[in-house]
Amino acid sequence: MVQFGGVDYFNIESLLSAEEKLVRDTVRDFVSNEVIPIIEKHYREGTFPSHLIRKMGELGLLGPTLPAKYGCAEMNNMSYGLIMQELERGDSSIRSFASVQSGLVMYPIFTFGSEAQKDHWLPKLASGEAVGCFGLTEPDFGSNPGGMKTRAEKKEGRYVLNGAKMWITNGTVADVAVVWAKLDGKVRGFLVEKGTKGFTAPEMKGKHSLRASVTSELVFQDCEIPEENILPGSSGLKSPLMCLDQARYGIAWGAMGSAMACYDAALNYAKSRVQFDKPIAAFQITQEKLVYMLTEITKGQLLVHQLGRLKDQGKQKAVQISMAKRNNVHVALEIARLARTVLGANGILDEYPVMRHMANLESVYTYEGTHDIHTLIIGADITGLPAFN
């Protein structure tokens, strides 16, 4: 297989450290050798390549920014972003798995959990021995998570959960779910383990997008969990929103991976596909499409690069993460659609990755805050006038 050489028109490579380049190249090789050869089959069959979980753990791709004392790689946020970029070049489902495991499960356990919870779960999650999921979105509450109906009630020595969560990545296969519920009117986090009585996680079927990802519903019916399974540091809606910022950061990088894959496929195809006695890359309209793709990829790369540096300095703002997620997913979807037109009818075949990335990006455009919600988040920040109800 021809190894992917990357897309870097502005020599952004020169801004990376030797360690960051090594991380990126390691994941790039992993995706080229382990993901791309099998992902179309899994996408077609609607299955997740679970054999890759332990391999991602061995490479340090799960919870990579967390401390080594918990079995994690203790990388910087730039490296984490580059990991997400390369994984999504393979498929959004692979990046989603790592993103949820890292930003939505390990991060809240590390940030809000007790030392006992950290010691028990983080090494298992880092190695891939255990899988986690994150339950915030509900059937009736997506963009407005504060309206959640899931409730926790304190009883002697335990909590009792009732409610349901929707669109949960990894839910059916997860060993532990980080579940957000209202306790005495305040949002708190709880660890619900697989097999707990009253807890079920049926898989959602019939998806046209993210087909190689496990998407589930979580149902709690008088689900009793031990008192020590509450995340003691969680307090209010701010806690899950902090987790979402971690995930959105990874998505902003990941979208560039999808965009790079689509651009690379379109460029190679345009240079080899001959019509009217010359490659279609020689036609002005095709060149305009390729130039648009490359320009938007370059802008998106610079956006997440600066965001990564800010994050490593602890200076990033949630609205900056919103802008990066909003912009990069939007342009990645536009690039996928344009790439499909360059490939013509061949663009719908799974011989090429474009249609798969396009369908996946339709979900990424919506999850972890829709495009419109991020627009309103940024709009409220720059005007001082919230447009939310």
N, C-alpha and C positions, 0 to 999 in steps of 0.2 A: 504493500500500500504506500502511495506517495504521502509523505508526512506534510502536515499543514505548516506553512511558513509564516502565518500571521498576516495581519493587515495593519500597517504602520506607516502612513504617508508623511507624518510630521516628526519621525524619529523620536517618538515617545519612549522608545527603548532606552535612550540615553538618560532618561530621568529615573530609571529603575536601578536599585542596588543589585549587586551580584546575587544576593540571597533571593530577592524578589524574582529575578530572572530565572533562577534555578527552580523556584516553586512553580512558576508559570510553565516552564519547559517540561517539568516532571508531569504536571497535570495534562499538558497538551499531548504528551506521548501516551499517557494513560487513556485519554479520550480517543485518540487515533487508533490505538491498538486494542482497547478493551470495550469501548462504547460503540463507536461508529459501525464496526462490523456486525453487531447484533441488534442495534436499536430499532431498525425498521421492522424486524420480525416481532419484537415485543410491542411496538406501536400498533402493528397490524392485528396482533392477537389480544391487545388490551391487557398486557401483563408487565409487571415491573421486574427488571433484571436483578433480583435480590442477591445473586451471587457476587454482585459488585460491592455490597455494603461493607464486608470485611476488608476488601481491597482498599476501599476509600479510607477505612479506619487505619490500615497499615501505613498508608501514605500521609496520615495526619490531616486529612481533609474534613474531619468532623470535629466541630468546636475548636478550630485551629488557633484562635486568638486567646483561648483560655489557658490558665497556668499549667506548667508541666507536672506539678504535684498531683494533678487529677488525670494524668495520662494524656494531656493535650500538647499540641505542638508549640504553643506560645509564640505564634507568628504575629506580625503587625497587620493592621487593617488593609494596607495595600496588598499584601500577599493574599489575604482573605478575598479581596475583590477579584484579584487575578484568578484565583481558584474558581470562583463563581462564573467568571467570563468563560474560562476554558470548559467547565462542565456543561454550560448551556450551549456551547458550540456543538456538543454532542447531542443534547436534548434537554428541553426545559424540565422534564421529569427528573433527570439526574441532578440538575441544579436544585430543583425544588426539594428533593429528598435531603440533600446536604444542607440546604438553607433552613429547612424546618428543624432538622436535627440540631443544627448549630445555633441559629438565631432565635428559634421559638421554643426550644426545649432545654438545651444545655445552658443558654444564656439566662433564662429566668430561674433555673435551679441554682446557677452560680450567683446570680444577683440577689435573689429573694429567698433562697433556700437556707435551711439550717446546715451546719457543718456535717451532721450525720447524713442529710439528704445528698449533699455534694459528694461525700466520700462513697456513698452507696451507688449513686447513679452516674456521675460524670465519667469515671473510668470505663464503665460498661458502654455508655453511649459513645465515647471517644473511639473505642476499639471497634464499634459496630456489633458488639455482642448483644446489645439492647438497642431497640428502636423506640423513638418517641414521637408524639404528635401534640398539636396545640389546638385547644378548643375554645374559640372565642365567638366566631360567626354562628348565628342561629338561623333557623328557617325564616323568621320574620325580622331579623335584625342583622344587617350586613354593614352598610355605611354608618349606621347609628348603633354602635355596640353598647352604648350606655343604656339602651332600652332592653337589654337582655332579660329574658324570663327565667333562666336557669337559677335555681335557688339552693342555698346550703342552709341547713338548720343544725344548730349545735345541740347534741344530746350527750348524755353521760359517756365520756370517753370516746366519742366518735362524732363525725359529721354525716348528715344524710343529704344526698344530692337528688334533685329532681329537675328534669329539663331535657333539652336536646341541642346538639350542635350540628352544623351543616358544612359541607365542602371542606372536610378535614383531610389534608394530605397525610398519608401513612396510617390513618386511623385504624383500619382493620388489622394491620400487621404490628401495631405498636405494642410494646411491653408496658409503657407508661404514657398516660395522657396528662398534659398540663392543662387543667380545666379552669376556666374563669366563671365564677358564679357570685351572686349577691348574697352576702351574709349580713343580716340585720341592715339591709339597704346599701351596703358597701361592697364594691367589687374586690374579691380576694382570689388568690390562686390556690389550686389543690392538685395533688398528685394522685391520679386514679390508676391503679395497676390493672393490667389485663387479667381477666378471670374474676374480678370483683363482682360479687352478687349484685344484680340490679343494673349492671353495666353491659351494654352491647354496642358493637361497632360494625353494622352492616355496610358492605361496600356499595358505592353508587355506580350503576352501570349506565350504558347508553351514551357515553361521552364521544363527541367528535373532536375533542381537544384534550391534550395531556393524557393520551390513551395509554402511555407507558408508565403512568403514575397511579398509585393507589389513592383513590378519593373516597371518603367515607362519611357516614353520619354517626354521631355519638349519641346514645340514648341512655338516660339515667332515670331509673324508676326505683325510688326508695333505695338508692345506692349508698351503702354504708361504708365509709372509709375511716381508718384510724385517725385519732386526734392529731397525731404527729405528721400526718400527710398534708396539712396546710402549709403553704409557703409563708413562713412567719414574717418575712420582710415585705410581702405584697400589701399594697394599701391604695385602694381606689383604682379608677380606670387608667390612671397614668401608668400603672405597672404594665398591663398588657400593651399599651401604646408604645412604651419603651422597647418592648420586644419587637413590635412591628417595625420600628425604625431600623433595627438590626437586619430584619428580613428585607426591607425595602432597599437598604444599602446594597445587599447582595443581588437583588433583582436588577438594580440600575447597571451593575457590572455585567450580570448575566445576559441582559438584553443585547449588549454589545457582542457577546459570543454568538447569539443567533444571527445578528445582523452580519457579522463577519463571515459566517458559514454561507449565508444566502448570497452575499456579494461575491465571495470566492467561487461559488458554483456558477453564478451568472457570468462572471468574467471569463472563466475557463471555457464555458459553453460558447460564449460569443466569439471567442478567438478560434474555436474549432468548427463551429457550424457555418457551412458555406451556403449562401444563397446568391443568385445573380452573379455567380462566378467569383465571389469574394466572401471572406468571413463577415458575419453580421456585425462584428465589432468595428468594421470599417464604416458603418453607416452612422450618420450624425445622430439620429434619434437614439440608437443604442448607446452611443458614447455619452449622450446627455444623461441617460438613466444611470450609467455606471459612475459618472462624475457626481451625480446627486448622492448615490449610495455612499461613495467613498468620503465625500465631504461631511455627510451627516454622521458617519461612523467616527471620523476624526474629531468632530465637535463633541460627540458623546464620550469618546475616550478621554479627551481633555477635561470634560466635566467631572467624570468619576475619578480621574487621577487627582485633581485638586481636592475633591471631596475626601478621598482616601487620606491625603496628607493632613487635611483638617481634622479628620477623625483620629488619626494617630497623635495629633497634638491636643485632642480633647476640645477642639474649637468648633466642631461641626454643629449645625442647627438642624432641627427636625424639618424646617421648611426647605433647607438646602437638599436634604435627602428626598423630600417630596418632589422638588424640581427635577432632580436627576432621574428618579423613577418615572415621573410623568414624561419627560422628554425622551429618554432613551428607549422606553418601551414603545412609545408612539412612532419614533423614527425607525425602530427595528421592524415594526409591523408594516410600515410603508415600504421599507427596503425589501421585505419578503414578498410583498405584492408586486413590486416593480421587477424583482428578480424572476418571478413567475412569468411575467410578460416577456422577458428576454428569452426564457427557455421555451416560450410558446406552448404547444400542446404537451411537449415533453415535461413541462413544469409540473404537471399533475401526477407524474409517475414517481413511485417510491425509489426509483433508481437514483433520484436526486433528493436532497434533503429539504428543498424549499417549501413544498406544500405542508410537510410535517411541521416545520418551524412556524409557518404562517398560522396554521391551526392552533398550535400551542400558544403563540403570542396573543391570540384572541382572548385566552384565559388570563395570561399575564397582564394584559391591558386592564383587566377588571379586578384581579385579586390584589390583596394587600393595599387596598385603597384604590378605587376606580380613578380613571383619568380625570373625570369631572370633580371628584372629591379633592384630589390633589390640586386641581385648579383653584378650588375655593379656599383650600388651606393657604396657598401662596397669595391669593387675592386678598384674604383677610390680613395677612402679614404686611403686604405692601401698602394697603389702604387704611388699615386700622378699623375696617368696617366688615365684620363677619356677615357673610351671606347665608349662613346656616340658619335653620329655623330655631 
